[in-house]
Amino acid sequence: MPRTMQIKEFLSRDDVLVDLRASDKDALLRDLAARAAALAGIDAETVATEIDKREQLGSTGMGGGIAIPHARLAGVAKPVGVLAKLRRAIDFAAIDGKPVDLVFLLLLPAASQGEQLTALAAVARRLRDPMTAESLRRAADPAEVYRLIAG
């Protein structure tokens, strides 16, 4: 059984964006994909395409104003995350139909099934906690958001 991953293993304080403006889901995902691609050292267009393919299978908007877009990619050595707290919630075609304002984009190694699942589970567990989500929404700066999410 794979070990439990800690969010701080794949998210740095510098990769927490607060009060991000996004016109729509596609623009937001492209921006976050470009940032994550730079962190992973891979092509931004490839990342954006893979994230889009995953979204076409079904929205990664998990309800409660939260989305965890993710993709498995060759060339990604270890999980890479970018967390965005949006200035204004946007339509994300989430399962509950509500707009999304907390988005954690995750790039995962193509080969490692266990690492993928533990990284994704760690993020989902933190964001699904109503107190954590509310604290994130109230947080004023990236350092505070990082402290709350990285626990």
FENNORJO-V804315 format. One record per residue. N is the residue number from 1. SS is DSSP state (a for helix, b for strand, c for the rest). PSI is psi as a letter, one per 40 degrees, with the letter a starting at -180 (NA if undefined). D_CENTER is the distance of its C-alpha to the mean C-alpha in Angstrom with 1 decimal. Layout:
# FENNORJO-V804315
n->N ss->SS psi->PSI d_center->D_CENTER
n->N ss->SS psi->PSI d_center->D_CENTER
This chain:
# FENNORJO-V804315
n->1 ss->c psi->h d_center->23.9
n->2 ss->c psi->i d_center->20.9
n->3 ss->c psi->i d_center->20.4
n->4 ss->c psi->h d_center->17.7
n->5 ss->c psi->i d_center->15.0
n->6 ss->c psi->i d_center->14.3
n->7 ss->a psi->d d_center->10.9
n->8 ss->a psi->e d_center->13.1
n->9 ss->a psi->d d_center->13.9
n->10 ss->c psi->e d_center->10.7
n->11 ss->c psi->h d_center->9.6
n->12 ss->c psi->i d_center->12.5
n->13 ss->a psi->d d_center->13.6
n->14 ss->a psi->e d_center->14.0
n->15 ss->a psi->f d_center->10.3
n->16 ss->b psi->h d_center->9.9
n->17 ss->b psi->h d_center->11.0
n->18 ss->b psi->i d_center->13.2
n->19 ss->b psi->f d_center->15.2
n->20 ss->b psi->h d_center->13.5
n->21 ss->c psi->h d_center->15.7
n->22 ss->c psi->h d_center->14.6
n->23 ss->c psi->d d_center->17.5
n->24 ss->c psi->i d_center->15.8
n->25 ss->a psi->d d_center->12.9
n->26 ss->a psi->d d_center->14.2
n->27 ss->a psi->d d_center->14.6
n->28 ss->a psi->d d_center->11.2
n->29 ss->a psi->d d_center->9.6
n->30 ss->a psi->d d_center->12.5
n->31 ss->a psi->d d_center->12.0
n->32 ss->a psi->d d_center->8.4
n->33 ss->a psi->d d_center->9.7
n->34 ss->a psi->d d_center->12.8
n->35 ss->a psi->d d_center->11.4
n->36 ss->a psi->d d_center->9.6
n->37 ss->a psi->d d_center->12.9
n->38 ss->a psi->d d_center->15.0
n->39 ss->a psi->d d_center->13.5
n->40 ss->a psi->e d_center->14.1
n->41 ss->c psi->f d_center->17.4
n->42 ss->c psi->i d_center->17.2
n->43 ss->c psi->h d_center->18.0
n->44 ss->a psi->d d_center->15.6
n->45 ss->a psi->d d_center->17.3
n->46 ss->a psi->d d_center->16.8
n->47 ss->a psi->d d_center->13.1
n->48 ss->a psi->d d_center->13.1
n->49 ss->a psi->d d_center->15.7
n->50 ss->a psi->d d_center->13.9
n->51 ss->a psi->d d_center->10.8
n->52 ss->a psi->d d_center->13.5
n->53 ss->a psi->d d_center->15.5
n->54 ss->a psi->d d_center->13.0
n->55 ss->a psi->d d_center->12.7
n->56 ss->a psi->d d_center->16.5
n->57 ss->a psi->d d_center->16.9
n->58 ss->c psi->i d_center->15.5
n->59 ss->c psi->i d_center->12.9
n->60 ss->c psi->e d_center->9.6
n->61 ss->b psi->h d_center->10.4
n->62 ss->b psi->e d_center->11.6
n->63 ss->b psi->i d_center->13.9
n->64 ss->c psi->f d_center->14.6
n->65 ss->c psi->e d_center->12.7
n->66 ss->b psi->h d_center->9.2
n->67 ss->b psi->i d_center->6.9
n->68 ss->c psi->g d_center->4.5
n->69 ss->c psi->i d_center->5.6
n->70 ss->b psi->i d_center->6.8
n->71 ss->b psi->i d_center->10.2
n->72 ss->b psi->h d_center->13.0
n->73 ss->b psi->h d_center->15.0
n->74 ss->c psi->i d_center->18.4
n->75 ss->c psi->e d_center->18.6
n->76 ss->c psi->h d_center->15.4
n->77 ss->c psi->d d_center->17.3
n->78 ss->c psi->i d_center->14.7
n->79 ss->c psi->i d_center->11.0
n->80 ss->b psi->h d_center->9.1
n->81 ss->b psi->i d_center->5.9
n->82 ss->b psi->h d_center->5.4
n->83 ss->b psi->h d_center->5.2
n->84 ss->b psi->h d_center->7.4
n->85 ss->b psi->h d_center->10.2
n->86 ss->b psi->i d_center->12.2
n->87 ss->b psi->d d_center->15.9
n->88 ss->b psi->h d_center->16.7
n->89 ss->b psi->i d_center->14.9
n->90 ss->b psi->i d_center->14.9
n->91 ss->c psi->h d_center->15.8
n->92 ss->c psi->e d_center->13.1
n->93 ss->c psi->f d_center->15.7
n->94 ss->c psi->i d_center->14.2
n->95 ss->c psi->d d_center->16.5
n->96 ss->c psi->e d_center->18.2
n->97 ss->c psi->e d_center->18.7
n->98 ss->c psi->i d_center->17.4
n->99 ss->c psi->i d_center->15.4
n->100 ss->b psi->h d_center->11.9
n->101 ss->b psi->e d_center->11.4
n->102 ss->b psi->h d_center->8.3
n->103 ss->b psi->h d_center->4.9
n->104 ss->b psi->h d_center->1.7
n->105 ss->b psi->h d_center->2.3
n->106 ss->b psi->h d_center->4.8
n->107 ss->b psi->h d_center->8.4
n->108 ss->b psi->i d_center->11.1
n->109 ss->b psi->h d_center->14.9
n->110 ss->c psi->d d_center->16.9
n->111 ss->c psi->d d_center->19.6
n->112 ss->c psi->g d_center->18.4
n->113 ss->a psi->d d_center->17.9
n->114 ss->a psi->d d_center->18.1
n->115 ss->a psi->d d_center->15.6
n->116 ss->a psi->d d_center->13.0
n->117 ss->a psi->d d_center->13.9
n->118 ss->a psi->d d_center->14.0
n->119 ss->a psi->d d_center->10.7
n->120 ss->a psi->d d_center->9.1
n->121 ss->a psi->d d_center->11.9
n->122 ss->a psi->d d_center->11.4
n->123 ss->a psi->d d_center->8.0
n->124 ss->a psi->d d_center->9.6
n->125 ss->a psi->d d_center->12.8
n->126 ss->a psi->d d_center->11.8
n->127 ss->a psi->d d_center->10.2
n->128 ss->a psi->d d_center->13.0
n->129 ss->c psi->h d_center->15.6
n->130 ss->a psi->d d_center->17.1
n->131 ss->a psi->d d_center->18.4
n->132 ss->a psi->d d_center->15.2
n->133 ss->a psi->d d_center->13.5
n->134 ss->a psi->d d_center->16.8
n->135 ss->a psi->d d_center->17.0
n->136 ss->a psi->d d_center->13.7
n->137 ss->a psi->d d_center->15.0
n->138 ss->a psi->d d_center->18.3
n->139 ss->c psi->h d_center->17.2
n->140 ss->c psi->d d_center->18.8
n->141 ss->c psi->i d_center->17.5
n->142 ss->a psi->d d_center->14.7
n->143 ss->a psi->d d_center->16.8
n->144 ss->a psi->d d_center->17.0
n->145 ss->a psi->d d_center->13.4
n->146 ss->a psi->d d_center->12.9
n->147 ss->a psi->d d_center->15.9
n->148 ss->a psi->d d_center->14.8
n->149 ss->a psi->d d_center->11.4
n->150 ss->a psi->e d_center->13.0
n->151 ss->c psi->NA d_center->16.1
